Amino acid sequence: MWAVFAFMAPNLAWASTGSSGGNAGETLLIMSSARSEGMLAAVAGGGGLNGLARNPASLAGQDYRAVSGSYSSLLAGASMGQLEAGFPAGPLVLAVLLGNFNAGEIDMVADGGGMKKVQTQNDIVVGGSVAMPIIAGISAGLTMKWYRSTLVETYSATTQLFDAGIKYDILEGDLSFGGAIRNIGGSLKYYSSAMSIPVEYAVGSCWIPWHNNNDRVEVLVEAAKMPNNAAKYLVGTEVVFRGVLILRGGVGVRSGLADASIGAGLRFRSYGFDFARVSQPGLPASSRVSAEVRF
């Protein structure tokens, strides 16, 4: 037991609860949507619930009620899932979320001898977000997160953190700038010593060079500081056809390594479905699916 704990504790929950794809290694704690994963760069794009994990200010433009969910199957039986709901309330837009990460099972020696299966790691996050326009073109948002992580069904740690973000839209929304600070004020203590969750910083922009009725092209760029203080640079795009079919792609570069993503989405009236596939050097490609209902 001690050997397993000593091996896992330095990695903490964020080694696996960050985004499974282009943002691997980031300490998102709450799960990115398949739309954000498909573009990689999303701190200035991804409006509404789609952008909540990257920038809580994304909520401010949501003038409808919606529920959404995302799921990703990872390595060695690990999986992630998350549900969100958002709705306008006067000048504010409010959202709540519930997420889970399950790292799969391992075989361990039972107290009476023999072997038993235990969950390697199981994490739960509960959050609440609020966003609103401040002055013309500028919106701000805040997400509070309560996080509980359990290792090998024995050692547990909890923490509370928050994310803050801002967006600035000009040219009637055709050009946006965004910035976010994530995981402010939290640490995890599984056993004898507390380990800080590193704060993340990201800035970026979203440009719509062309749109016509229900067709649109978006180009996004982003720069982020990762937990190991290395910089990461991302470029993504989204192309919408007739308001129904959506294609996405993105590239991220960090420490000389490149990640890549592709994605697609469908919109039918109040229903939306998204898929993303992300590849990283030295790891199998991962997939993510999301669905949203507006009402």
Secondary structure by P-SEA (a helix, b strand, c coil): caaaaaaccccccccccccccccccccccccccaaaaaaccccccccccccccccccccccccccccbbbbbbbcccccccbbbbbbbcccccccccccccccbbbbbbcccbbbbbbccbbbbbbbbbbbbbcccccccbbbbbbbbbbccccbbbbbcccccbbbbbcccccbbbbccccccccccccccbbbbcbbbbbbbcccccccccccbbbbbbbcccccccbbbbbbbbbbbccccbbbbccccccccbbbbbcccccccccbbbbbbbbbcccccbbbbbbbbbcc
